[in-house]
Each structure stands twice: as structure tokens, then as C-alpha cells.
Amino acid sequence: MTRKTPEQQQLLAQVKQIADGLAKTFAPFCEVVVHDLLDPSHAVLAIHNNLSGREVGHPATELGLARILDPEFEQVIANYPNKFSDGRQVKSTSIGIKDSEGRYIAALCMNIDLTVFQGFQGMLTQFAAVQLDAPAAETLDPAGAEIIRSRIDQFAARFATTPRSLKAKDRRKLVKELRAAGLLDVRRSMETIAEHLGVSRASVYSYAK
């Protein structure tokens, strides 16, 4: 074990705090591990949301050893495929921590268990599936509502903005254009316009005056 300088001790202490915060944020799906690369035989300094079965004091991984041997080794390796010992698929990110002399002293690693999310993905795919050859077709959208929304989007695009970001004077101009196109006569047109602009129906009525 290499004797640590005060700076290195401070860096390791700060990395441990960051790991604790990340683990609390992404619990329980993300394992967060702090590796002390100055003590590769007992590198695991802290482990949160333990998913891999490792323990504090376990040795450095191949990635940790590579950083120890080569200060020029890539500092951030994000979203690379990995596996736990039981075969579960993992998405991992490893961040090397250097001291002021450019030497790797620690690594902060995050391992996300993908099996849970793959299960969610399968359930969502099944839930969102529709029968394309259904015997009848219908729409729950009021007649013409989609046309109104499309015209509003086109109007906002002319000003390089979004419908909800239009200024009051531009909303008045928009409503006048919709009226000229006969779209204010569409059933529930005022409600559709209000929802798409993010304003009240009373405001839309005032723009139409």
C-alpha cells in the first residue's frame, strides 16, 4: 500500500462523498463503487447498493490495474457492457480520479443492472401493442382538432418558437388566422386552441374579439 499524501487523502474522501450521493439518487438499480488505486490489493474502498456481491477490501479490477500502469489511460469510460458474476447484464461507467501530479489514485464506478429495465421494456412493449387488423377504426380526437393544432404549430414555427412561447400579440394574430380559415367553427375549437397554447379558454375568447 502506497503512503498517501494529504491531498490524496482529501481526494479519496471527496470521491466517497460523491459516491454516497450518487448511490442515494439512483438506488436501488445502480451500484456505486470507489476504488483506491493506491492500494490495488484491497482497492474497494466503498460500495453502495451492492449488486455484484463484492466487499470492501476486494482487489482492483482489470480496468483499475490498467489505470495504475498507465497514467494516460482513458479517464472516463462510459456506458460499456459488463456482467455480474451470476450473468446479469450490466451497463457500467468508470471515472478515473487523478491527483495534482497526474497520477491515478482512485476510480469511481457505476454499474446499472439492466435486467430490471429489460423486463420493464418487455412489459411496456406488450402493453403498448395494438391490433392493427381490428375490425373497426375510430378516432377519439374531436373532428378538426388535429388540423387546428397543426396550424398553430406552423404559425409558431414562422416565429421560430413553440406555441406555448407565443406572445399575446402573436396569439391574437393566430386566432384571427384560424377564424379566417373557418377553424373557429370546429367543435370545441376554443378548448383545443387553449390547451395547445397553454392558456385559458377565456384568453382565447378575448383574442377572438
Secondary structure, 3 states (H helix, E strand, C coil): CCCCCHHHHHHHHHHHHHHHHHHHHHCCCEEEEEEECCCHHHCEEEEECCCCCCCCCCCCCHHHHHHHHCCCCCCEEEEEEEECCCCCEEEEEEEEEECCCCCEEEEEEEEEEHHHHHHHHHHHHHHHCCCCCCCCCCCCCCCCHHHHHHHHHHHHHHCCCCHHHCCHHHHHHHHHHHHHCCHHHCCCHHHHHHHHHCCCHHHHHHHHC
